[in-house]
Amino acid sequence: MKRILITNDDGFESAGLAALIEAVQDLGEVLVVVPASEKSACGHSLTLTKPLRFVQLRDNFYKLDDGTPTDCVYLALHALYPEGIKPDLVISGINRGANMGEDITYSGTVAGAMEGAIYGIPSIAISQVCNANCEETEMDIGYGPAKEVARELAQKVLSKGFPLGERKLLNVNVPPLPKPKGYRITRAGFRLYANEAHLHRNPRGLEYWWLGLHPLEWRPGKERDCDFEAIYQGYISITPIKADLTAYEEIENLRRWL
């Protein structure tokens, strides 16, 4: 019996999570450990300043009280699996919205899969890219395309093995189309950012800031081979990424500089 561990960063009630569970539930023994509330853009963070508590909602389905996706995978591996037993696959998602370019570093969805990869487990992060309004995307296509992708990739991993080396994972983004054109292997793109911090005042006149989301804009490369380009052209983007963030091409330059 194959074992699949599922997490996400949108919380235990998200539609993407329900779609992912349905997609893979017959492929093996599925354990779900997810945050009790939305943890989008929490990055690869562990909770070190307060205790965490599993809340069992049904068989093999837990929410982690105020935990992050990284907490969920870390504690699932150490507390819910017998000693010496690991899952055969970790899947994080299906995220509501894109995780491309440098947004990967903010993503709780990617972080959940990254934690699995650190422990030597084949791991996949999967996201459903939205149109300008995510609610409209959910009404138009739901998570059907991403659900099919999740199932196909899970089947490949469980039957053929994982195609990547140690501490590496697959970051998958699915375009907001009923029928994507196919798969493209991509690199992470060069995301363009702008100031989306908005100043407001509450009824008592106190200032507060609300961080918005900048539109998905990127700097095109010569090869047009990044994740943004694939999604823009209607393809499913699969990017191999790794925990090692070393800029190897800059090591000699840094030595000369010193």
C-alpha positions in Angstrom: 0.0 0.0 0.0 1.5 3.3 -1.1 1.3 6.2 1.4 0.5 9.8 0.4 0.7 12.8 2.7 -1.3 15.9 1.7 -0.9 19.4 3.0 -1.8 22.9 1.8 -1.6 26.6 2.8 -5.3 27.5 2.2 -6.7 25.8 5.2 -8.7 22.7 5.9 -11.9 23.9 4.3 -10.5 24.9 0.9 -12.0 23.7 -2.3 -8.6 22.9 -3.8 -7.8 20.6 -0.9 -11.1 18.7 -1.4 -10.3 18.3 -5.1 -6.8 17.0 -4.4 -8.0 14.4 -1.9 -10.6 13.2 -4.4 -8.0 13.0 -7.1 -5.6 10.6 -5.3 -7.7 8.9 -2.6 -7.7 5.6 -4.4 -4.0 5.6 -5.2 -2.9 4.6 -1.7 -3.4 5.4 2.0 -3.9 9.2 2.2 -3.1 11.2 5.3 -4.2 14.9 5.4 -2.5 17.4 7.7 -3.3 21.0 6.9 -3.4 24.4 8.7 -6.5 25.3 10.7 -6.6 28.6 8.9 -5.2 30.2 5.7 -1.4 30.5 5.8 -0.8 31.9 2.3 2.6 33.5 1.8 4.0 32.2 5.1 7.0 30.8 3.3 9.1 27.9 4.8 8.3 28.8 8.4 8.2 26.7 11.5 6.3 27.6 14.6 8.9 27.8 17.5 7.3 30.2 20.0 4.1 28.3 20.9 2.7 24.8 21.1 0.8 23.1 18.3 -2.1 20.8 18.5 -3.6 18.3 16.1 -7.4 18.4 15.8 -8.7 15.2 14.2 -11.7 16.0 11.9 -12.2 12.4 10.6 -10.1 9.3 9.9 -6.7 10.3 8.5 -7.6 14.0 8.4 -6.2 16.5 10.8 -6.0 20.3 11.0 -3.0 21.7 12.9 -4.1 24.5 15.2 -2.5 27.7 13.9 0.3 25.7 12.2 2.0 26.4 8.9 2.3 23.9 6.0 5.9 23.2 7.1 4.7 22.5 10.6 2.1 20.1 9.2 4.6 18.0 7.2 7.2 18.1 9.9 4.9 16.9 12.7 3.1 14.4 10.5 6.4 12.7 9.7 7.4 12.7 13.4 4.1 12.1 15.2 1.6 10.4 12.9 3.7 7.9 11.0 5.3 4.9 12.8 9.0 5.1 13.4 10.9 4.2 10.3 7.9 4.7 8.0 7.7 7.6 5.6 5.1 8.4 2.9 5.9 7.6 -0.7 4.7 11.0 -1.9 4.0 14.4 -0.4 1.6 16.7 -2.4 0.9 20.2 -1.3 -2.1 22.0 -2.8 -4.2 22.5 -4.8 -3.4 26.1 -4.2 -5.8 28.9 -5.1 -3.7 31.1 -7.3 -0.3 31.0 -8.9 3.1 30.1 -7.4 5.6 31.2 -10.1 8.9 33.1 -10.3 10.2 34.5 -7.0 6.8 34.1 -5.5 8.0 30.5 -4.9 10.0 31.9 -1.9 6.8 33.3 -0.3 4.6 30.3 -1.0 3.4 28.1 1.9 2.2 25.6 -0.7 5.8 25.2 -2.1 7.2 25.2 1.4 5.0 22.2 2.4 6.4 20.2 -0.5 9.9 21.5 0.2 9.7 20.1 3.7 8.9 16.7 2.3 11.9 17.0 -0.1 14.2 17.8 2.7 13.3 14.4 4.3 14.0 12.6 1.0 10.4 12.1 0.0 9.2 12.7 -3.6 7.2 16.0 -3.3 5.0 18.0 -5.5 3.5 21.5 -5.1 0.5 22.2 -7.3 -1.3 25.5 -7.9 -4.4 26.5 -10.0 -3.6 29.8 -11.6 -6.5 32.3 -11.5 -7.8 34.9 -13.9 -7.9 38.4 -12.5 -10.6 37.3 -10.1 -10.1 33.9 -8.4 -13.8 33.6 -7.6 -14.6 33.7 -11.3 -12.0 31.1 -12.1 -13.5 28.8 -9.4 -17.0 29.2 -10.9 -15.8 28.8 -14.5 -13.5 25.7 -14.2 -13.2 24.9 -10.6 -10.2 22.7 -9.9 -11.0 20.1 -12.5 -7.8 20.6 -14.7 -5.5 20.8 -11.7 -7.2 17.7 -10.2 -6.4 15.7 -13.4 -2.8 16.9 -13.4 -2.4 16.0 -9.7 -3.7 12.5 -10.3 -1.5 11.9 -13.4 1.7 13.1 -11.7 1.0 11.1 -8.5 0.4 8.0 -10.6 3.7 8.5 -12.4 5.7 9.0 -9.2 4.1 6.0 -7.5 4.6 3.7 -10.5 7.8 4.9 -12.1 9.6 6.7 -9.3 10.6 10.3 -8.8 12.6 11.9 -11.7 14.6 14.3 -9.5 17.6 14.0 -7.1 17.9 14.7 -3.4 16.1 17.7 -1.9 14.4 18.6 -5.1 10.7 18.9 -5.9 8.3 19.7 -8.6 6.5 23.0 -8.7 3.4 22.7 -10.9 1.1 25.5 -12.1 -2.0 24.9 -14.1 -3.5 27.6 -16.4 -7.0 28.9 -15.9 -8.4 26.9 -18.8 -10.9 24.0 -19.1 -8.4 22.2 -21.4 -4.7 23.1 -21.0 -2.6 22.4 -24.1 -0.2 20.0 -22.4 2.9 20.1 -20.3 6.0 22.3 -20.5 9.2 21.9 -18.4 10.1 25.4 -17.3 12.4 27.5 -15.2 11.3 29.9 -12.6 10.6 33.3 -14.2 11.7 36.8 -13.3 8.7 38.2 -11.4 8.2 41.9 -11.6 7.0 43.6 -8.4 5.6 47.0 -7.4 4.4 48.6 -4.2 1.0 47.1 -3.3 1.0 48.4 0.3 -2.2 50.4 0.9 -2.6 52.9 3.7 -6.1 53.1 5.3 -7.7 54.5 8.5 -10.1 52.7 10.8 -13.2 54.5 12.1 -11.2 55.9 15.1 -8.6 57.5 12.8 -5.8 55.0 13.4 -3.6 54.1 10.4 -3.2 50.6 9.2 -1.6 49.0 6.1 -3.1 46.3 3.9 -0.8 44.4 1.5 -2.3 43.7 -1.9 -1.3 41.4 -4.7 0.5 42.8 -7.7 -0.7 41.5 -11.1 1.3 38.6 -12.6 4.0 40.4 -14.6 7.4 39.1 -15.6 10.5 40.0 -17.5 10.6 37.8 -20.7 13.8 35.9 -21.4 15.3 35.2 -24.8 14.2 31.5 -24.7 10.7 32.2 -23.5 10.9 29.1 -21.4 9.8 30.3 -17.9 6.7 29.3 -15.9 4.9 32.6 -16.7 5.3 32.1 -20.4 4.0 28.5 -20.3 0.9 29.6 -18.4 0.4 32.6 -20.7 0.5 30.3 -23.7 -2.0 27.8 -22.1 0.4 25.1 -21.0 0.8 23.4 -17.6 4.2 24.5 -16.1 6.4 22.0 -14.3 9.5 23.5 -12.7 12.1 21.4 -10.9 13.3 23.4 -7.9 15.6 22.7 -5.0 16.3 23.7 -1.4 19.9 24.7 -2.2 19.7 28.5 -2.9 23.4 28.9 -3.5 24.2 31.2 -6.5 27.1 29.0 -7.8 27.7 31.2 -10.8 28.7 34.0 -8.4 31.2 32.1 -6.2 34.3 33.1 -8.2 33.1 36.7 -8.6 32.7 36.9 -4.8 36.1 35.5 -4.2 37.6 38.1 -6.5 35.6 40.8 -4.7 36.9 39.8 -1.3 
